[in-house]
């Protein structure tokens, strides 16, 4: 019997699930499987899904239906199996694996010698590869006389069986090889796989209980990675000549609570390591910004942290209480202003919700006022999405889609008047506002999407 072939595909997932997908690829390669770029060549299809919003859940279900059309065995992972279990079972009765229990993948492959727990965490985001589009790039670069299929297959095997197991630093190849540079410019210009960025995931899961969120059903509570392990990953990145590091977790601010450590200790240890590098930190709930503002202020003054992501979701205390989030807006404002003063060039990123149930227009305007007051560098406004089983689902009255669209238009005018560039991304149904870019062109859009956590 030959080596099993595995096709992995992620459906518009967050960066943490892309890290999961990459770790899964390593798991299969270490167990003598071959990662393939075409589902028609696969024995097994691993589908990593998203279900944080109704739109993403629907998209994931559509992809489940699509991959059911192939001869391969389908395994559905990611957040969909935990969040939309009933809808998924109406369509699919095969194997599923919940995000918080990825190590149970071993139960599906008892013959595998290397367990999932013994695979090191990924430091690279998984990206889907469009084989047919890439062949056209080969054709344009080399001409139509070469056996392109054979050339592509050779290229694909190198990327999968050598690179995904972490044996070599593929970013250096992409960075220095002429043909790789051409591919990146012509096709991968918006794909994060080829960025010179080293991702570190300090923790899994979330300590919060936001009233609108269903993600915790899939990711579970906080589970922190040992501090020494994170420092080792960081030093490995430096040895591989990375200069840009991203700390990304579902609830980064809660890091260490379960192991007797905390976020300031982590950041203090990392930023004390000498070297020419910058760190971007994401998904820090404002409650942790307020709690840790004194040590954060001191750490930021070292000028090692370049980006700081913290989602305010609303600037109105009543709405924040209904969201089951920290609601002292004045303390939040004071803490963010201190971050700004400690590091004036800090790229401060946030996210907000438009149309949370019962929210008035004036309360939504308070969110825009807060954005303006703090002078966020970059941010996103998401329309509220009612999710099954949440407290927010039961709140009335709901804000109509027409009203949400009107508020988006108002936000666009308000933020432009405040000096922001704005862009509505129809595919993702969100508004981006930015002072980082003079125009929100394709490159800016790609960067904006890469910062969504």
C-alpha positions as a Python dict, from the first residue, in 0.01 Angstrom:
ca = {
    (1, 'X'): (0, 0, 0),
    (2, 'X'): (138, 342, -98),
    (3, 'X'): (163, 654, 112),
    (4, 'X'): (-168, 812, 204),
    (5, 'X'): (-232, 1145, 36),
    (6, 'X'): (-387, 1434, 229),
    (7, 'X'): (-546, 1755, 101),
    (8, 'X'): (-591, 2037, 355),
    (9, 'X'): (-821, 2334, 299),
    (10, 'X'): (-921, 2621, 530),
    (11, 'X'): (-1238, 2823, 481),
    (12, 'X'): (-1177, 3195, 553),
    (13, 'X'): (-1055, 3114, 900),
    (14, 'X'): (-873, 3326, 1157),
    (15, 'X'): (-496, 3306, 1192),
    (16, 'X'): (-518, 3060, 1483),
    (17, 'X'): (-701, 2806, 1268),
    (18, 'X'): (-446, 2861, 990),
    (19, 'X'): (-178, 2769, 1243),
    (20, 'X'): (-382, 2458, 1328),
    (21, 'X'): (-394, 2364, 960),
    (22, 'X'): (-19, 2405, 922),
    (23, 'X'): (45, 2195, 1233),
    (24, 'X'): (-184, 1926, 1090),
    (25, 'X'): (19, 1927, 769),
    (26, 'X'): (333, 1862, 974),
    (27, 'X'): (155, 1584, 1160),
    (28, 'X'): (69, 1402, 839),
    (29, 'X'): (411, 1454, 681),
    (30, 'X'): (585, 1322, 994),
    (31, 'X'): (364, 1015, 970),
    (32, 'X'): (479, 945, 614),
    (33, 'X'): (175, 1090, 438),
    (34, 'X'): (198, 1309, 132),
    (35, 'X'): (30, 1652, 127),
    (36, 'X'): (-127, 1710, -214),
    (37, 'X'): (-252, 2026, -383),
    (38, 'X'): (-550, 1869, -557),
    (39, 'X'): (-850, 1707, -379),
    (40, 'X'): (-895, 1466, -670),
    (41, 'X'): (-557, 1311, -576),
    (42, 'X'): (-635, 1283, -205),
    (43, 'X'): (-720, 983, 9),
    (44, 'X'): (-813, 1217, 294),
    (45, 'X'): (-948, 1573, 289),
    (46, 'X'): (-908, 1785, 602),
    (47, 'X'): (-1144, 2084, 598),
    (48, 'X'): (-1074, 2356, 858),
    (49, 'X'): (-1389, 2563, 901),
    (50, 'X'): (-1507, 2892, 1053),
    (51, 'X'): (-1845, 2970, 1211),
    (52, 'X'): (-1797, 3290, 1411),
    (53, 'X'): (-2070, 3459, 1203),
    (54, 'X'): (-2373, 3328, 1016),
    (55, 'X'): (-2206, 3418, 687),
    (56, 'X'): (-1890, 3223, 770),
    (57, 'X'): (-2091, 2924, 892),
    (58, 'X'): (-2288, 2916, 567),
    (59, 'X'): (-1968, 2939, 365),
    (60, 'X'): (-1817, 2651, 561),
    (61, 'X'): (-2127, 2436, 511),
    (62, 'X'): (-2110, 2505, 138),
    (63, 'X'): (-1750, 2383, 135),
    (64, 'X'): (-1847, 2069, 325),
    (65, 'X'): (-2103, 1997, 57),
    (66, 'X'): (-1848, 2065, -215),
    (67, 'X'): (-1585, 1831, -75),
    (68, 'X'): (-1840, 1556, -23),
    (69, 'X'): (-1833, 1528, -401),
    (70, 'X'): (-1481, 1382, -400),
    (71, 'X'): (-1384, 1017, -348),
    (72, 'X'): (-1161, 1099, -51),
    (73, 'X'): (-1262, 1055, 313),
    (74, 'X'): (-1365, 1396, 450),
    (75, 'X'): (-1278, 1506, 804),
    (76, 'X'): (-1435, 1836, 913),
    (77, 'X'): (-1240, 2038, 1169),
    (78, 'X'): (-1226, 2397, 1287),
    (79, 'X'): (-1508, 2569, 1472),
    (80, 'X'): (-1811, 2458, 1268),
    (81, 'X'): (-1857, 2114, 1433),
    (82, 'X'): (-1898, 2270, 1779),
    (83, 'X'): (-2098, 2580, 1681),
    (84, 'X'): (-2330, 2444, 1411),
    (85, 'X'): (-2341, 2077, 1507),
    (86, 'X'): (-2705, 2019, 1408),
    (87, 'X'): (-2679, 2191, 1069),
    (88, 'X'): (-2358, 2005, 996),
    (89, 'X'): (-2513, 1668, 1082),
    (90, 'X'): (-2800, 1734, 843),
    (91, 'X'): (-2542, 1744, 567),
    (92, 'X'): (-2256, 1526, 687),
    (93, 'X'): (-2236, 1222, 914),
    (94, 'X'): (-1863, 1159, 885),
    (95, 'X'): (-1570, 1231, 1114),
    (96, 'X'): (-1541, 1569, 1285),
    (97, 'X'): (-1284, 1719, 1519),
    (98, 'X'): (-1340, 2023, 1739),
    (99, 'X'): (-1075, 2296, 1757),
    (100, 'X'): (-1014, 2248, 2130),
    (101, 'X'): (-957, 1873, 2083),
    (102, 'X'): (-726, 1855, 1783),
    (103, 'X'): (-508, 1594, 1952),
    (104, 'X'): (-797, 1349, 1903),
    (105, 'X'): (-692, 1331, 1539),
    (106, 'X'): (-476, 1040, 1659),
    (107, 'X'): (-793, 836, 1718),
    (108, 'X'): (-872, 852, 1347),
    (109, 'X'): (-522, 731, 1255),
    (110, 'X'): (-420, 472, 1519),
    (111, 'X'): (-144, 342, 1292),
    (112, 'X'): (42, 675, 1305),
    (113, 'X'): (366, 655, 1504),
    (114, 'X'): (402, 1027, 1583),
    (115, 'X'): (122, 1168, 1796),
    (116, 'X'): (-24, 1512, 1735),
    (117, 'X'): (87, 1620, 2084),
    (118, 'X'): (449, 1558, 1983),
    (119, 'X'): (431, 1791, 1683),
    (120, 'X'): (573, 2136, 1755),
    (121, 'X'): (333, 2426, 1716),
    (122, 'X'): (328, 2603, 1381),
    (123, 'X'): (493, 2940, 1328),
    (124, 'X'): (352, 2981, 978),
    (125, 'X'): (-1, 3034, 852),
    (126, 'X'): (-148, 2773, 621),
    (127, 'X'): (-263, 2904, 284),
    (128, 'X'): (-467, 2724, 21),
    (129, 'X'): (-293, 2684, -314),
    (130, 'X'): (-479, 2717, -644),
    (131, 'X'): (-297, 2464, -861),
    (132, 'X'): (-443, 2564, -1196),
    (133, 'X'): (-372, 2933, -1144),
    (134, 'X'): (-14, 2854, -1045),
    (135, 'X'): (38, 2647, -1361),
    (136, 'X'): (-60, 2952, -1565),
    (137, 'X'): (209, 3148, -1380),
    (138, 'X'): (464, 2880, -1469),
    (139, 'X'): (348, 2897, -1830),
    (140, 'X'): (386, 3274, -1844),
    (141, 'X'): (733, 3262, -1689),
    (142, 'X'): (879, 2965, -1877),
    (143, 'X'): (671, 2953, -2195),
    (144, 'X'): (434, 2687, -2322),
    (145, 'X'): (698, 2444, -2447),
    (146, 'X'): (791, 2302, -2107),
    (147, 'X'): (607, 2006, -1949),
    (148, 'X'): (430, 2232, -1703),
    (149, 'X'): (239, 1961, -1519),
    (150, 'X'): (560, 1774, -1435),
    (151, 'X'): (730, 2101, -1336),
    (152, 'X'): (442, 2195, -1110),
    (153, 'X'): (433, 1851, -947),
    (154, 'X'): (804, 1877, -865),
    (155, 'X'): (755, 2228, -723),
    (156, 'X'): (452, 2114, -522),
    (157, 'X'): (631, 1817, -367),
    (158, 'X'): (914, 2042, -253),
    (159, 'X'): (671, 2280, -86),
    (160, 'X'): (473, 2009, 89),
    (161, 'X'): (695, 1719, 187),
    (162, 'X'): (1002, 1931, 272),
    (163, 'X'): (867, 2265, 383),
    (164, 'X'): (562, 2171, 586),
    (165, 'X'): (764, 1947, 816),
    (166, 'X'): (976, 2248, 915),
    (167, 'X'): (1300, 2099, 781),
    (168, 'X'): (1404, 2415, 596),
    (169, 'X'): (1323, 2784, 609),
    (170, 'X'): (1107, 2827, 300),
    (171, 'X'): (1064, 3202, 354),
    (172, 'X'): (1431, 3245, 266),
    (173, 'X'): (1373, 3059, -61),
    (174, 'X'): (1074, 3276, -145),
    (175, 'X'): (1265, 3587, -46),
    (176, 'X'): (1581, 3517, -247),
    (177, 'X'): (1486, 3307, -548),
    (178, 'X'): (1407, 3502, -866),
    (179, 'X'): (1123, 3277, -979),
    (180, 'X'): (974, 3272, -630),
    (181, 'X'): (983, 3653, -624),
    (182, 'X'): (798, 3657, -955),
    (183, 'X'): (528, 3423, -824),
    (184, 'X'): (487, 3634, -512),
    (185, 'X'): (452, 3955, -713),
    (186, 'X'): (212, 3817, -973),
    (187, 'X'): (-1, 3584, -768),
    (188, 'X'): (85, 3569, -398),
    (189, 'X'): (93, 3946, -341),
    (190, 'X'): (-186, 3925, -84),
    (191, 'X'): (-101, 3586, 62),
    (192, 'X'): (51, 3581, 408),
    (193, 'X'): (229, 3248, 360),
    (194, 'X'): (514, 3434, 198),
    (195, 'X'): (547, 3720, 441),
    (196, 'X'): (868, 3740, 639),
    (197, 'X'): (669, 3699, 961),
    (198, 'X'): (717, 3451, 1243),
    (199, 'X'): (395, 3365, 1429),
    (200, 'X'): (393, 3253, 1791),
    (201, 'X'): (79, 3128, 1962),
    (202, 'X'): (120, 3176, 2340),
    (203, 'X'): (-215, 3023, 2433),
    (204, 'X'): (-531, 2851, 2318),
    (205, 'X'): (-886, 2923, 2426),
    (206, 'X'): (-1054, 3219, 2592),
    (207, 'X'): (-1129, 3329, 2948),
    (208, 'X'): (-1412, 3565, 2850),
    (209, 'X'): (-1783, 3503, 2802),
    (210, 'X'): (-1899, 3771, 2558),
    (211, 'X'): (-2275, 3757, 2514),
    (212, 'X'): (-2263, 3752, 2132),
    (213, 'X'): (-1977, 3507, 2084),
    (214, 'X'): (-2002, 3135, 2004),
    (215, 'X'): (-1632, 3075, 1940),
    (216, 'X'): (-1566, 2960, 2296),
    (217, 'X'): (-1784, 2654, 2226),
    (218, 'X'): (-1513, 2546, 1985),
    (219, 'X'): (-1193, 2674, 2147),
    (220, 'X'): (-1261, 2614, 2518),
    (221, 'X'): (-1109, 2801, 2809),
    (222, 'X'): (-756, 2942, 2834),
    (223, 'X'): (-466, 2697, 2803),
    (224, 'X'): (-131, 2876, 2814),
    (225, 'X'): (191, 2755, 2656),
    (226, 'X'): (489, 2737, 2897),
    (227, 'X'): (692, 3056, 2902),
    (228, 'X'): (1016, 2873, 2827),
    (229, 'X'): (860, 2716, 2516),
    (230, 'X'): (755, 3058, 2383),
    (231, 'X'): (1100, 3204, 2447),
    (232, 'X'): (1256, 2907, 2266),
    (233, 'X'): (1028, 2960, 1965),
    (234, 'X'): (1114, 3330, 1962),
    (235, 'X'): (1489, 3259, 1969),
    (236, 'X'): (1448, 3005, 1689),
    (237, 'X'): (1281, 3276, 1483),
    (238, 'X'): (1570, 3511, 1548),
    (239, 'X'): (1819, 3241, 1449),
    (240, 'X'): (1629, 3202, 1124),
    (241, 'X'): (1679, 3577, 1064),
    (242, 'X'): (1319, 3684, 1118),
    (243, 'X'): (1268, 4045, 1215),
    (244, 'X'): (888, 4055, 1244),
    (245, 'X'): (707, 3852, 1508),
    (246, 'X'): (335, 3819, 1575),
    (247, 'X'): (199, 3698, 1908),
    (248, 'X'): (-150, 3573, 1830),
    (249, 'X'): (-392, 3391, 2059),
    (250, 'X'): (-768, 3374, 2103),
    (251, 'X'): (-736, 3570, 2428),
    (252, 'X'): (-375, 3688, 2452),
    (253, 'X'): (-439, 3920, 2748),
    (254, 'X'): (-532, 3621, 2965),
    (255, 'X'): (-202, 3450, 2893),
    (256, 'X'): (-53, 3276, 3197),
    (257, 'X'): (-354, 3296, 3427),
    (258, 'X'): (-368, 2915, 3437),
    (259, 'X'): (6, 2857, 3484),
    (260, 'X'): (105, 3125, 3734),
    (261, 'X'): (234, 3375, 3481),
    (262, 'X'): (88, 3674, 3293),
    (263, 'X'): (117, 3877, 2974),
    (264, 'X'): (352, 4145, 3112),
    (265, 'X'): (597, 3876, 3226),
    (266, 'X'): (589, 3722, 2877),
    (267, 'X'): (641, 4056, 2701),
    (268, 'X'): (913, 4158, 2947),
    (269, 'X'): (1107, 3837, 2880),
    (270, 'X'): (1073, 3865, 2501),
    (271, 'X'): (1157, 4234, 2469),
    (272, 'X'): (1464, 4186, 2691),
    (273, 'X'): (1616, 3957, 2430),
    (274, 'X'): (1867, 4156, 2221),
    (275, 'X'): (1821, 4178, 1847),
    (276, 'X'): (1685, 4374, 1554),
    (277, 'X'): (1315, 4282, 1559),
    (278, 'X'): (963, 4411, 1607),
    (279, 'X'): (670, 4241, 1779),
    (280, 'X'): (300, 4271, 1695),
    (281, 'X'): (57, 4156, 1963),
    (282, 'X'): (-308, 4077, 1894),
    (283, 'X'): (-636, 4004, 2068),
    (284, 'X'): (-584, 4173, 2403),
    (285, 'X'): (-921, 4240, 2567),
    (286, 'X'): (-939, 4600, 2702),
    (287, 'X'): (-985, 4464, 3055),
    (288, 'X'): (-627, 4336, 3042),
    (289, 'X'): (-500, 4663, 2896),
    (290, 'X'): (-649, 4843, 3196),
    (291, 'X'): (-524, 4582, 3445),
    (292, 'X'): (-168, 4572, 3309),
    (293, 'X'): (-128, 4932, 3193),
    (294, 'X'): (164, 5013, 3426),
    (295, 'X'): (396, 4731, 3309),
    (296, 'X'): (269, 4761, 2948),
    (297, 'X'): (361, 5129, 2948),
    (298, 'X'): (717, 5049, 3059),
    (299, 'X'): (756, 4765, 2808),
    (300, 'X'): (632, 4977, 2516),
    (301, 'X'): (899, 5238, 2590),
    (302, 'X'): (1160, 4981, 2484),
    (303, 'X'): (1034, 5034, 2127),
    (304, 'X'): (1022, 4662, 2048),
    (305, 'X'): (644, 4635, 2018),
    (306, 'X'): (523, 4786, 1691),
    (307, 'X'): (160, 4671, 1676),
    (308, 'X'): (-103, 4634, 1947),
    (309, 'X'): (-449, 4487, 1881),
    (310, 'X'): (-735, 4538, 2127),
    (311, 'X'): (-1103, 4515, 2031),
    (312, 'X'): (-1321, 4774, 2203),
    (313, 'X'): (-1643, 4646, 2029),
    (314, 'X'): (-1836, 4949, 2158),
    (315, 'X'): (-1772, 5287, 2317),
    (316, 'X'): (-2096, 5285, 2513),
    (317, 'X'): (-2112, 5149, 2873),
    (318, 'X'): (-2468, 5014, 2846),
    (319, 'X'): (-2393, 4819, 2531),
    (320, 'X'): (-2066, 4688, 2675),
    (321, 'X'): (-2253, 4558, 2980),
    (322, 'X'): (-2502, 4380, 2753),
    (323, 'X'): (-2203, 4235, 2569),
    (324, 'X'): (-2071, 4104, 2905),
    (325, 'X'): (-1751, 4298, 2851),
    (326, 'X'): (-1550, 4545, 3057),
    (327, 'X'): (-1764, 4859, 3057),
    (328, 'X'): (-1562, 5136, 3223),
    (329, 'X'): (-1507, 5345, 2911),
    (330, 'X'): (-1313, 5615, 3096),
    (331, 'X'): (-1057, 5365, 3225),
    (332, 'X'): (-1026, 5217, 2877),
    (333, 'X'): (-967, 5562, 2729),
    (334, 'X'): (-704, 5644, 2990),
    (335, 'X'): (-521, 5316, 2932),
    (336, 'X'): (-516, 5348, 2553),
    (337, 'X'): (-395, 5707, 2577),
    (338, 'X'): (-109, 5595, 2800),
    (339, 'X'): (-14, 5334, 2541),
    (340, 'X'): (-7, 5608, 2279),
    (341, 'X'): (210, 5832, 2494),
    (342, 'X'): (452, 5548, 2575),
    (343, 'X'): (502, 5466, 2206),
    (344, 'X'): (378, 5740, 1969),
    (345, 'X'): (449, 5528, 1660),
    (346, 'X'): (255, 5229, 1793),
    (347, 'X'): (13, 5080, 1541),
    (348, 'X'): (-300, 5056, 1756),
    (349, 'X'): (-564, 4829, 1602),
    (350, 'X'): (-923, 4769, 1714),
    (351, 'X'): (-1254, 4609, 1617),
    (352, 'X'): (-1612, 4727, 1674),
    (353, 'X'): (-1964, 4592, 1627),
    (354, 'X'): (-2233, 4787, 1446),
    (355, 'X'): (-2595, 4710, 1533),
    (356, 'X'): (-2575, 4515, 1857),
    (357, 'X'): (-2934, 4449, 1974),
    (358, 'X'): (-3104, 4755, 2132),
    (359, 'X'): (-2814, 4985, 2030),
    (360, 'X'): (-2932, 5335, 1940),
    (361, 'X'): (-2774, 5557, 1677),
    (362, 'X'): (-2636, 5782, 1952),
    (363, 'X'): (-2476, 5483, 2125),
    (364, 'X'): (-2316, 5376, 1798),
    (365, 'X'): (-2185, 5731, 1755),
    (366, 'X'): (-2017, 5697, 2095),
    (367, 'X'): (-1815, 5411, 1947),
    (368, 'X'): (-1703, 5637, 1662),
    (369, 'X'): (-1623, 5913, 1912),
    (370, 'X'): (-1406, 5669, 2105),
    (371, 'X'): (-1219, 5568, 1790),
    (372, 'X'): (-1153, 5932, 1710),
    (373, 'X'): (-1046, 6018, 2065),
    (374, 'X'): (-795, 5732, 2093),
    (375, 'X'): (-674, 5787, 1737),
    (376, 'X'): (-657, 5420, 1644),
    (377, 'X'): (-423, 5349, 1353),
    (378, 'X'): (-640, 5082, 1198),
    (379, 'X'): (-973, 4922, 1272),
    (380, 'X'): (-1272, 4720, 1157),
    (381, 'X'): (-1643, 4766, 1201),
    (382, 'X'): (-1835, 4439, 1182),
    (383, 'X'): (-2213, 4416, 1145),
    (384, 'X'): (-2371, 4227, 1435),
    (385, 'X'): (-2437, 3862, 1356),
    (386, 'X'): (-2684, 3676, 1577),
    (387, 'X'): (-2544, 3337, 1672),
    (388, 'X'): (-2732, 3034, 1805),
    (389, 'X'): (-2746, 2983, 2181),
    (390, 'X'): (-2598, 3318, 2279),
    (391, 'X'): (-2748, 3567, 2524),
    (392, 'X'): (-2740, 3833, 2252),
    (393, 'X'): (-2965, 3617, 2036),
    (394, 'X'): (-3245, 3666, 2290),
    (395, 'X'): (-3212, 4045, 2311),
    (396, 'X'): (-3478, 4261, 2148),
    (397, 'X'): (-3520, 4472, 1952),
    (398, 'X'): (-3274, 4361, 1686),
    (399, 'X'): (-3127, 4626, 1455),
    (400, 'X'): (-3237, 4576, 1095),
    (401, 'X'): (-2986, 4519, 815),
    (402, 'X'): (-3106, 4838, 647),
    (403, 'X'): (-3031, 5035, 964),
    (404, 'X'): (-2689, 4873, 995),
    (405, 'X'): (-2609, 4976, 637),
    (406, 'X'): (-2719, 5333, 713),
    (407, 'X'): (-2490, 5337, 1015),
    (408, 'X'): (-2201, 5205, 805),
    (409, 'X'): (-2253, 5494, 564),
    (410, 'X'): (-2264, 5737, 853),
    (411, 'X'): (-1945, 5583, 998),
    (412, 'X'): (-1776, 5625, 662),
    (413, 'X'): (-1858, 5998, 653),
    (414, 'X'): (-1770, 6046, 1020),
    (415, 'X'): (-1434, 5869, 1001),
    (416, 'X'): (-1330, 6036, 676),
    (417, 'X'): (-1402, 6372, 836),
    (418, 'X'): (-1182, 6261, 1127),
    (419, 'X'): (-893, 6195, 890),
    (420, 'X'): (-934, 5824, 821),
    (421, 'X'): (-935, 5639, 491),
    (422, 'X'): (-1223, 5392, 473),
    (423, 'X'): (-1310, 5090, 266),
    (424, 'X'): (-1605, 4850, 276),
    (425, 'X'): (-1502, 4493, 203),
    (426, 'X'): (-1816, 4333, 61),
    (427, 'X'): (-1675, 3981, 64),
    (428, 'X'): (-1608, 4003, 437),
    (429, 'X'): (-1897, 4240, 507),
    (430, 'X'): (-1683, 4473, 716),
    (431, 'X'): (-1563, 4832, 705),
    (432, 'X'): (-1193, 4906, 737),
    (433, 'X'): (-1069, 5243, 857),
    (434, 'X'): (-704, 5338, 855),
    (435, 'X'): (-458, 5620, 908),
    (436, 'X'): (-170, 5389, 825),
    (437, 'X'): (-215, 5408, 449),
    (438, 'X'): (-259, 5718, 233),
    (439, 'X'): (-496, 5514, 15),
    (440, 'X'): (-656, 5179, 82),
    (441, 'X'): (-524, 5015, -235),
    (442, 'X'): (-483, 4642, -296),
    (443, 'X'): (-166, 4621, -88),
    (444, 'X'): (-332, 4803, 199),
    (445, 'X'): (-637, 4579, 178),
    (446, 'X'): (-413, 4274, 194),
    (447, 'X'): (-237, 4409, 501),
    (448, 'X'): (-568, 4493, 666),
    (449, 'X'): (-701, 4142, 610),
    (450, 'X'): (-378, 3994, 748),
    (451, 'X'): (-432, 4176, 1077),
    (452, 'X'): (-778, 4034, 1141),
    (453, 'X'): (-746, 3799, 1435),
}
